[in-house]
Amino acid sequence: MSFGESFLNYPDLFPARSSGEPWGDEQVMIRFAGNVYAWVGLSAIQATAARQRFGELCLPPDEESPAAVEIQVFRATADDFFDNGRVWSFELDLDYAPDAVSIAGFHFMARLDWMPGLRAALWTSEDSRLVSHSIFENFFRVVVAYHLFEQGGVLLHSSAAVVNGDDAYVFFGPSGAGKSTISYLSFAAGHAVLSDDMNALRVTSAAVMVEKLPFAGDFGQTVGGADGFYPVRALCRLEKGPDPTLQILRPAAAVAALLGCAPFINRNPYRRDQLFDQLQVLNARLPVRTLTFARDDRFWALLRSGENS
């Protein structure tokens, strides 16, 4: 199946550049993890829904616009899209070029371009459902992943728990590995949770830092939440087992595990080598360990002791 056929009636007419008719003249600027993302060309309905979804992360409308990644929003017709009876879908179809990424999804088309800096555009037929049906957030995750990557960081499918308000523990793994489970266990043990779905990791001169992103999974947006960024004390690939164990992964296996949990970038053939290099730097600074855990909180004592088994 060629690019876009799962979502688009006319995939051959996919936009070749960022142009079109805006939905309106509204703009919403969203700031988190040290960056500002400016959504422009929104209708009043779309802007209101985005501000309700992202709350205090939205800058006041009258605040002077800082440097930002611009995301343009254009109109498309309902006839452009093929949904095959789906009410909504988180799935994305992506196509890669050296200086662009094309994306097709539920009732939207989008593209990223480097000119040379990152710019983004989205075409949709949805006004009131842009935010409620996750179109806005689906594309937003991709934009954030690439922007973070450009800054030397990585967007990681992970859960992150903050202990005593000082240090963070990051847990990652494929779907079903236990990220949401370990978030609930951490919360029950009295620890705050950044997110059980996606977190930003950066290597600084002082430490590996984890930052909260406004993309939560089953654990939700506010339950036991924490904000800000924290030094990472342990970076753990999750496995389920009867008893807690902690083992350092060999570098090649560690980078491969991280690569599998770095969405959107890890399948881009034009950026995979750079991602691989950045993950090697990350693992050299903070070696990945495999944490085997059961559905209880015994793993916390093992993490604190730092013992290997």
Sequence and secondary structure as in RCSB ss.txt:
>XXXX:A:sequence
MSFGESFLNYPDLFPARSSGEPWGDEQVMIRFAGNVYAWVGLSAIQATAARQRFGELCLPPDEESPAAVEIQVFR
ATADDFFDNGRVWSFELDLDYAPDAVSIAGFHFMARLDWMPGLRAALWTSEDSRLVSHSIFENFFRVVVAYHLFE
QGGVLLHSSAAVVNGDDAYVFFGPSGAGKSTISYLSFAAGHAVLSDDMNALRVTSAAVMVEKLPFAGDFGQTVGG
ADGFYPVRALCRLEKGPDPTLQILRPAAAVAALLGCAPFINRNPYRRDQLFDQLQVLNARLPVRTLTFARDDRFW
ALLRSGENS
>XXXX:A:secstr
  TTTTTBS GGG  SSS S BS SEEEEEEETTEEEEEEEE HHHHHHHHHHHGGGB  TTS   S EEEEEEE
  GGGB  TT S     EEEEETTEEEEEETTEEEEEEESSSEEEEEEES STHHHHTTHHHHHHHHHHHHHHHH
TT EEEEEEEEEETTTEEEEEE STTSSHHHHHHHHHHTT EEEESSEEEEEE SS EEEEE S   TT SSTTB
  SEEEEEEEEEEEE SS EEEE  HHHHHHHHHHTSTTTTT TTTHHHHHHHHHHHHHHS  EEEEE SSSTHH
HHHHHT   
